[in-house]
Every structure is written in structure tokens, then in C-alpha cells.
Amino acid sequence: MKRTLLALFLALLVLPFVYLPLLSLAGNWRYPRLLPEGLSSANWQLALTSGSGVGSSLWLSVLLSAGVAFTVTIGGFVLGKMVAAHTQRTRFQAIAYLPFAFSPVIYAYCLQFFFLKADLSGSILGVVVAQVLLLLPFGVLFFSSHWDERLHAMEQLTRTLGGSRRDAWRRVLIPVSQPALLTAFFQSFLLSWFDYGLTSVIGLGQVPTLSVLVWQFIGEANPYFAAIGSCLLVFPPVILLFINKKIVFRKTV
């Protein structure tokens, strides 16, 4: 019984990673056929070479998510240190949870008025700023627990031995914190990568990230292009998570 349940659970986990590539390669797949009539790369060639926007959306999503993740990681690392050392640490951490009390769509509509006034709506910069506003509190929460007494003691020891503040950051704090920095970067990247609600509201549909494009294909009843967009949306993060696990594990062992 346990083996059957385990096999069923594993099958459910693997099913999307089998179904999406099959659908993206299917020439014709109609109900009630269990398998497509034939497989070819024609859909991929058409999606990547035509004016569907799949290729440009992929690069836009990569650059946008990388920029947001870098900003959140650096900002969270510095602000997390300040929060961890503050006498009102618990209060600041409670405030940092507030953006996550809303769904991203509701949070986006709360911000939309200010973005319209600042002429940031419908632009890539506006989406970047909105995502940073949402994810920076995550970075602060993540790193405020990272800055423990041991790390502060290492900083003080460096200064006591004659090192400057810059030396403490460059030679001690950043190298010691590499696993945490990588983890925060990868997690922030994934949160930005899969975001739809905030991007669609603040971007006004004019910032075609992969997540927005996939929903557009679904709305157009184009399952084959939607499957291609979904493959590009799902498989790179899976590879990224694998790399993250390998790198962080090696650095913490």
C-alpha cells in the first residue's frame, strides 16, 4: 500500500514534466487519444522564429528576474544587518511581513495609483520597482536571521585586529555569507520569475514576461504555444534549483 501511494505521488510530480514537452512537440493531440498522433519540432521552430514573442519574452524574464534578485539580495543583506542590530528588531520584522499579508494582485492594485502618478505603469522599470518593493522585505527577513552573534563577533574581531570596515566586508562577512547570498539570490530570482499578478497589473499587459505570455496563449486557446512557454518557464528554474543545491551544499559542508 505504501509503495503504491509513493509511486502515485511520484507519478503526479513527474507528470507535468512529461506532459508539457509532449504537448509542445505534438502535431495533433485531440481527445480521447492518450498520446499525440506525431511529434515534431515544428511548434518550437514556429514559436522561436515567428512574431510570437517567445524568444524576446524569455530574455526579458531572465534579465528582469536577475536584476530584481541582485537588488533584493544586496539590499536585504545590508538592511538585514541593520535590522538585526536594532533594538526594535522584532517590530521591524513584523512590519516586513506586511506586504505578504496581501495577494500580489491586491498589493499591485494598492500600488497602482502611485505608479500611475510616477509614470511607471506599463514599463519594465515600473515592474522592476514593484517587484523590488514586494521582495525586499523578504530579503530583510531572510538576512535579519542570518546576522547572528557569531557573524557580528567576526566583524568586531576583524576591526580589533586592525582591519578596516571595508576589509571586514570584503574579506570576512561576504565570503562567510556566500551560501546565504546565493540562496537569497536564487529564491528571489524564482519569485520574480514566476510572478504574474504584480507584473500584469503594474505592467498593464505591456511587459510581456514569460508568465504573462503563457496566460496570453491560454486565453487565445493556443495550447501548443502555451506548452512551449510553460517549458521555458518551468525547466530553467528546475536546473537553477539543482545548481543552487549543489553549490550551497558544497559550501556548507
N, C-alpha and C positions, 0 to 999 in steps of 0.2 A: 504493500500500500504506500509506504513512504517513498519507495523508488518510483512508483507511478506518479505520485504527486510532484516529486522532484523533476522527473522527466517532463511533465506537463508544464511546470514552472519554467524550466529551461527553454522549452519549445516556444512559450509565449514571449520570452526575452529575445530569442533569436529570430522569431517570425518577421518582425519589421525589417530586419537587416537582410532578409531573403526576399521578402515581397517587394520592397521598393526597387531594388535593382532589376528584378524580373519585370516589373511594370514599366520601368524606364526603357527596357530593351524590347518590350513586346510590340510586335507589329499589329496584332489584333487580339484582344482578350475580352471576350464577351461572356456574360452569364449564360448558361451554367457551367461553362468549361472550367475545369480545375486548373489547367495550365494554358498559357498563351499558345496561339497557333504557330508562331515562329518568333525567333529572336534575331535582332539586328541592331546595329549601332546607328541606324538612320535617325532615330529620335534625338540622340545625343549630337550628331553632326548638325542637324537642323537647329537644335536649341542653341548650340555654341557658335554657329556661323550666321544665323539669321538675325533679325532685329528683335528677338525675344527679350534681350537684355540679361540673359542668364550669366554670361561671362562678366559683364560690367558690374552686375549686382554682387557677384562673388568677390571681386576685388574691392568693391566699395565696402562690403561687410567685413572683409579681412582688415582693411586699413582703419575703418571706423572702430571696430572692436579692439584692435591693438592700441589705438590712440586712447580710447577710454580706459582700457585696462592699465596702460602705463601711467596715466594721470591718477587713477584711483589708487594704484599701488604706491606710488611715490607720495601722494597726498595723505593716504591713510597711514603710511609708515611714519611720516613726520608728525601729523596731528595725533596719531595714536600714542606717540611718545609724550606729547603734551598732556593728553587726557589722562594717561596712566600716572603721571606725576602730580596731577592736580588734586587738591583737597576735596573737590566736588566731583570726583571721578564717577561715582555711581550715578549722579544726576545727569552728567553729560552722556553717559552710556544709555540711560533711559531715553534721553532726547534723541539720540542717534537711531533708536528703534522706530521713531515716529513715521518716517517715510514708508516703512514696511507694514504699517497698520492699514494702508490702502492697497487696492489692486493697482497695478501700473497704469491702467486706463483711467481710473478715478484720479490718481495722482497727476496724470498728464493733463486732464481737464482742469485740475486746480492750478496748474502752472500755465495753461494756455493763454490766459489773459495777459500775463506779464511777458510772455514770449511774443505775442502779437504787438504789444506796445514797444518792445525792443527790436521789432522787425527781424526776429529769429525764426519764426514759424516757417515751415516749408523749406528749410535749408539744412545742409549737412551739419553746419556749425551749431544750429539750434538743437538738432538731435544729439550731438556730442555733449553739449552743455546740459541738456535734460538728463541724459544717462549718467553723467558725472554727478549731478545733483542727487540722483537716486542711489547710485552705487558708492559714492564717497563715504556715507555713514557706515556702509558695510565694511569698507576698508578701515575706518576708525575703530569699529567694534572688533575686527579681527586683530589689529595690531595693538590695541589697548591691553589685550590679554597677553600678547607676545612680550611686551615690555615689562618683564618681571624684575624682581630684586636682583637676580643674578646678572641680567643684562646691564642694569644701572650700575652694579658694582664693578663690572668690567670696564664701563666707561670711566668711572671715577678712578679706577686703578691706572688706566692709561694716562689720565691727566696728572695723577700723582707721580708717575714715572717720567714726567716731562713732555708727554705728547700733547699736541695742540688739539683743539676741538675737531679740526679737520682730520687729523691723524686718527682720532677716536672713531670718527665716522668711516673713514676710508679703509683703515687697517683692522678695525675690530668689529664695529657694530654691523656694517653692511656684509662683510664676509660671514660672520656668525649667523646673520639673519637670512642668508641666501635661500634656504629651504622655505621659510615663511614668505619671502618675497616672491618666489616662483609660484607657490601655492596661491597666494593672493592674486597674482597676475593671471594665472590660468582660470581661476574661478571668476574673476571679474570679466575676463575675455568671454567666457561661456555665457554669463548673464547678459552681457551686451549682445553677443552673437545671436541668442535665441529670442531677444526682445522683439515683441510685435506691437503691443498696446501703446507704449510710450512713443515708439518710432512712428506709428501710423497716425497718432493724434498730433504730435508736435511737428512731424514731417509733412502733414496734410496730404499724404499719399504721393509726395514729390521726391521722397528719398527712398528709392527702390532697393532696399536691402533684400537679402535672400528670403528672410521670413515674410516680408511684405509681398515679394514676388510670388512666393508659393501660394499665399492666400489669393492673390490675383488669378493665378492659374486655376485654382479650385473654383473660384467664382465664375470663371469663363468655361467651366466644365471641360478642362483640358487635363485629364488625369496623367497623361504620359509626361508632359512638361512639368506638372506638379511633382511627379515621382522623381524626375531628374533634379529639380530644385531641392527636393527633400533629401536626396542622396548627398548633394553638395552641402546641405545644411547639417546633416547628421554625421556623416563619416569623418570629416576633418576634426570635429571635436572629440570623437572616439579615439582617433590617433593622438590627438593632443593630450587627452587624459592618460593614455598609455605612456606617452613620453614623460608626462608630469610625474606619474607614479614611479617610473624608473629613475628619473633624476633625483626627485625628492628622497626616495628610499635610499639611494646610494649616498646622498649627502648626510642623511641622518643616522646611517649605520656606522 
